[in-house]
Amino acid sequence: MNITLTGASGFIGGALIARLKGDGHQIHLLGRSAPKDASIKSSKWDAMGNQPPERQAIASADAIIHLAGEPVAQRWTPDIKRRIRLSRVNGTRRLVDAIEAAVERKPKTLIAASAIGFYGNRGDEIVNETSKPGKGFLPEVCGGWESAAQSASNYGLRVVLLRIGIVLGRNGGALAQMLPIFRMGAGGRIGNGRQWMSWIHLDDLIGILMLALNDDKLSGPINGTAPKPVTNALFTHTLGEVIHRPAVLPVPEFGLRMLYGEMAQVLTEGQRVMPEAALRAGYQFLYPDLRSALTAAV
């Protein structure tokens, strides 16, 4: 297939490019800079801007995979919150504008990244793809993001909304920030550690993406998480065991709020998410339990 991809410079995008190339797909990247691999076609496009991507990048695509967006894991100043919302909601709208304008030929599929932040803080409640959205900044952004992507169905596209959890893998993702601290023996639970962490190994996330790409029966939301979410206390304890370091120094919530402001709630609250759509579609997880995923990742 001819695949147009946004957000290729990120942790997930790099792994996805390798998989797509390995499977023989042709790739056209949309981004603010040209890729290092000169053999891959690319066009300049800024998800923060008001312009849709160039016509040819859309008209030549069989499918679009949309991963671009301002990182969430940073202190939420008013400007950063504006950038998070703008890059995701408005950026997706501009992408759909380009799909609408592709009169001669349109892609068949749009796979758009979202996040399990859609569900908000749910305590011990088990949520799946049919659960209602939560309340607050991230659920509102995810709702607008998904609504913008879903509008592509008005032009005949099959739309998949991939709600991504905490991604574990080598050389990036959540572990890139956690491992240096834990390897020094300074890691530990966040707050009381009772908040749920819905994680997924990078290889499984790519696997679910490929399932969504190839299975024409799949549409709507799909949770990109493993089937065994854990509490933060269990996550940090398991990580310490895997790297043979103690993980007994708790991180106080007030310290996180001083460092990250409002964004600290992402770390102190959580969601207990089940990937029912992926399981129902027959996806077999490579790393269904946390210990195997962390062992592979570190």
KOLMARPA-618974 format. One line per 3 residues: number of its first residue (from 0); their letters; for each residue x, y, z of C-alpha. Coordinates in nm, 2 decimals, decimal comma. Layout:
<pts>
NUM) a) X Y Z; ...
</pts>
This chain:
<pts>
0) mni) 0,00 0,00 0,00; 0,09 0,37 -0,03; 0,09 0,50 0,33
3) tlt) 0,10 0,87 0,42; 0,24 0,92 0,77; 0,25 1,22 1,01
6) gas) 0,45 1,23 1,33; 0,72 1,01 1,19; 1,01 1,17 1,39
9) gfi) 0,86 1,04 1,72; 0,93 0,73 1,92; 0,63 0,54 1,77
12) gga) 0,68 0,68 1,42; 1,04 0,56 1,39; 0,93 0,20 1,48
15) lia) 0,63 0,22 1,25; 0,84 0,33 0,95; 1,07 0,03 1,00
18) rlk) 0,77 -0,21 1,01; 0,60 -0,05 0,71; 0,92 -0,07 0,50
21) gdg) 0,98 -0,43 0,61; 0,63 -0,52 0,49; 0,70 -0,36 0,15
24) hqi) 0,47 -0,06 0,18; 0,55 0,27 0,01; 0,57 0,57 0,26
27) hll) 0,51 0,94 0,22; 0,60 1,14 0,52; 0,44 1,47 0,63
30) grs) 0,64 1,68 0,87; 0,83 2,00 0,94; 1,16 1,86 0,82
33) apk) 1,28 1,61 0,56; 1,36 1,26 0,68; 1,71 1,13 0,73
36) das) 1,64 0,85 0,49; 1,65 1,02 0,15; 1,48 0,71 -0,01
39) iks) 1,15 0,80 0,16; 0,92 1,05 -0,01; 0,83 1,35 0,21
42) skw) 0,64 1,68 0,20; 0,66 1,97 0,44; 0,36 2,02 0,67
45) dam) 0,32 2,17 1,01; 0,03 2,04 1,22; 0,04 2,36 1,41
48) gnq) -0,03 2,57 1,10; -0,35 2,66 0,92; -0,27 2,50 0,59
51) ppe) -0,37 2,15 0,48; -0,09 1,91 0,35; -0,02 1,91 -0,01
54) rqa) -0,27 1,75 -0,24; -0,04 1,48 -0,39; 0,05 1,34 -0,04
57) ias) -0,32 1,27 0,02; -0,44 1,18 -0,33; -0,17 0,91 -0,38
60) ada) -0,23 0,74 -0,04; -0,43 0,42 0,02; -0,42 0,50 0,39
63) iih) -0,31 0,78 0,62; -0,16 0,72 0,97; -0,18 1,04 1,17
66) lag) 0,05 1,05 1,48; 0,15 1,42 1,49; 0,10 1,63 1,80
69) epv) 0,26 1,85 2,06; 0,40 1,63 2,34; 0,18 1,61 2,65
72) aqr) 0,46 1,53 2,90; 0,57 1,88 2,98; 0,47 2,16 3,21
75) wtp) 0,13 2,29 3,10; 0,16 2,66 3,06; -0,12 2,84 2,89
78) dik) 0,08 2,84 2,57; 0,17 2,47 2,59; -0,20 2,38 2,64
81) rri) -0,28 2,59 2,34; -0,02 2,41 2,13; -0,14 2,07 2,25
84) rls) -0,50 2,15 2,15; -0,40 2,33 1,82; -0,17 2,06 1,70
87) rvn) -0,41 1,78 1,76; -0,76 1,92 1,70; -0,68 2,18 1,43
90) gtr) -0,40 1,98 1,28; -0,64 1,68 1,23; -0,91 1,92 1,08
93) rlv) -0,66 2,05 0,82; -0,57 1,69 0,74; -0,94 1,61 0,68
96) dai) -0,97 1,92 0,47; -0,70 1,78 0,24; -0,89 1,45 0,22
99) eaa) -1,21 1,64 0,13; -1,02 1,83 -0,15; -0,88 1,51 -0,30
102) ver) -1,16 1,49 -0,56; -1,01 1,25 -0,81; -0,90 0,98 -0,56
105) kpk) -0,93 0,96 -0,18; -0,76 0,73 0,07; -0,96 0,43 0,20
108) tli) -0,84 0,45 0,56; -0,75 0,70 0,83; -0,58 0,57 1,14
111) aas) -0,56 0,86 1,39; -0,37 0,85 1,72; -0,56 0,95 2,03
114) aig) -0,48 0,87 2,39; -0,63 0,69 2,69; -0,64 1,04 2,85
117) fyg) -0,99 1,03 2,67; -1,12 0,84 2,98; -0,99 1,09 3,24
120) nrg) -0,94 0,98 3,60; -1,15 0,67 3,66; -1,02 0,53 3,99
123) dei) -1,05 0,15 3,99; -1,32 0,14 3,72; -1,24 -0,08 3,43
126) vne) -1,30 0,11 3,10; -1,31 -0,01 2,74; -1,38 0,14 2,40
129) tsk) -1,75 0,18 2,48; -1,69 0,39 2,80; -1,78 0,75 2,81
132) pgk) -1,51 1,03 2,81; -1,39 1,17 3,14; -1,37 1,54 3,24
135) gfl) -1,09 1,79 3,22; -0,83 1,92 2,97; -0,71 1,59 2,83
138) pev) -1,05 1,43 2,78; -1,17 1,75 2,61; -0,86 1,75 2,38
141) cgg) -0,90 1,38 2,30; -1,27 1,43 2,23; -1,21 1,71 1,99
144) wes) -0,92 1,53 1,83; -1,13 1,21 1,77; -1,43 1,41 1,64
147) aaq) -1,21 1,59 1,39; -1,07 1,25 1,27; -1,41 1,08 1,26
150) sas) -1,53 1,35 1,02; -1,32 1,18 0,75; -1,59 0,91 0,74
153) nyg) -1,81 1,17 0,57; -1,59 1,12 0,26; -1,61 0,74 0,26
156) lrv) -1,30 0,66 0,47; -1,28 0,39 0,73; -1,16 0,57 1,04
159) vll) -0,98 0,40 1,33; -0,91 0,60 1,65; -0,61 0,45 1,83
162) rig) -0,62 0,54 2,20; -0,26 0,49 2,31; -0,15 0,41 2,66
165) ivl) 0,20 0,43 2,82; 0,44 0,29 2,56; 0,74 0,09 2,68
168) grn) 1,03 0,02 2,45; 1,40 0,08 2,40; 1,55 0,42 2,36
171) gga) 1,24 0,63 2,41; 0,89 0,65 2,55; 0,81 0,65 2,92
174) laq) 1,12 0,45 3,01; 1,36 0,70 2,87; 1,27 0,93 3,16
177) mlp) 1,23 0,67 3,42; 1,53 0,44 3,37; 1,81 0,69 3,47
180) ifr) 1,63 0,76 3,80; 1,56 0,39 3,88; 1,91 0,28 3,78
183) mga) 2,05 0,52 4,04; 1,83 0,35 4,30; 1,62 0,67 4,34
186) ggr) 1,29 0,53 4,19; 0,97 0,46 4,36; 0,59 0,49 4,35
189) ign) 0,42 0,82 4,27; 0,21 0,94 4,56; 0,02 0,64 4,72
192) grq) 0,09 0,43 4,41; -0,28 0,32 4,38; -0,34 0,49 4,04
195) wms) -0,37 0,26 3,75; -0,11 0,25 3,46; -0,23 0,11 3,13
198) wih) 0,08 0,03 2,94; 0,18 -0,14 2,61; 0,51 -0,26 2,47
201) ldd) 0,61 -0,07 2,15; 0,61 -0,39 1,94; 0,25 -0,46 2,04
204) lig) 0,14 -0,11 1,96; 0,29 -0,14 1,62; 0,12 -0,48 1,59
207) ilm) -0,22 -0,32 1,67; -0,15 -0,04 1,42; -0,08 -0,30 1,15
210) lal) -0,39 -0,49 1,24; -0,59 -0,17 1,20; -0,43 -0,10 0,87
213) ndd) -0,50 -0,44 0,72; -0,83 -0,54 0,87; -1,11 -0,36 0,68
216) kls) -1,37 -0,46 0,94; -1,21 -0,25 1,21; -1,33 0,11 1,27
219) gpi) -1,39 0,34 1,56; -1,19 0,35 1,88; -0,93 0,08 1,96
222) ngt) -0,74 0,09 2,29; -0,36 0,06 2,24; -0,29 -0,10 2,57
225) apk) -0,19 -0,44 2,70; -0,46 -0,66 2,86; -0,31 -0,64 3,21
228) pvt) -0,29 -0,29 3,35; -0,12 -0,25 3,69; -0,11 0,00 3,97
231) nal) 0,18 0,25 3,98; 0,31 0,07 4,29; 0,33 -0,26 4,11
234) fth) 0,47 -0,10 3,80; 0,76 0,07 3,99; 0,83 -0,24 4,20
237) tlg) 0,85 -0,46 3,89; 1,07 -0,22 3,71; 1,31 -0,22 4,01
240) evi) 1,32 -0,59 4,01; 1,39 -0,62 3,64; 1,69 -0,38 3,66
243) hrp) 1,80 -0,52 4,00; 1,76 -0,19 4,18; 1,55 -0,09 4,49
246) avl) 1,24 0,11 4,41; 1,14 0,23 4,75; 1,17 0,61 4,74
249) pvp) 0,82 0,75 4,69; 0,77 1,06 4,48; 0,54 1,31 4,67
252) efg) 0,25 1,45 4,48; 0,33 1,81 4,59; 0,68 1,78 4,43
255) lrm) 0,53 1,67 4,10; 0,29 1,96 4,11; 0,57 2,21 4,17
258) lyg) 0,76 2,06 3,88; 0,48 2,00 3,63; 0,19 2,21 3,75
261) ema) -0,14 2,09 3,61; 0,02 1,82 3,41; 0,11 1,63 3,73
264) qvl) -0,24 1,50 3,74; -0,15 1,27 3,44; 0,10 1,10 3,67
267) teg) -0,11 1,10 3,99; -0,43 0,99 3,84; -0,49 0,70 3,60
270) qrv) -0,71 0,47 3,39; -0,77 0,10 3,41; -0,81 0,03 3,04
273) mpe) -0,89 -0,30 2,86; -0,81 -0,35 2,49; -1,13 -0,53 2,41
276) aal) -1,15 -0,42 2,04; -0,80 -0,56 1,97; -0,87 -0,88 2,16
279) rag) -1,20 -0,92 1,98; -1,03 -0,88 1,65; -0,79 -1,16 1,74
282) yqf) -0,48 -0,97 1,82; -0,22 -1,19 2,00; -0,01 -0,98 2,24
285) lyp) 0,37 -1,05 2,23; 0,40 -0,90 2,58; 0,07 -0,94 2,76
288) dlr) 0,22 -0,91 3,11; 0,44 -0,62 3,25; 0,74 -0,82 3,35
291) sal) 0,80 -0,97 3,00; 0,74 -0,62 2,85; 0,99 -0,45 3,08
294) taa) 1,25 -0,73 3,04; 1,23 -0,69 2,66; 1,24 -0,31 2,68
297) v) 1,54 -0,27 2,91
</pts>
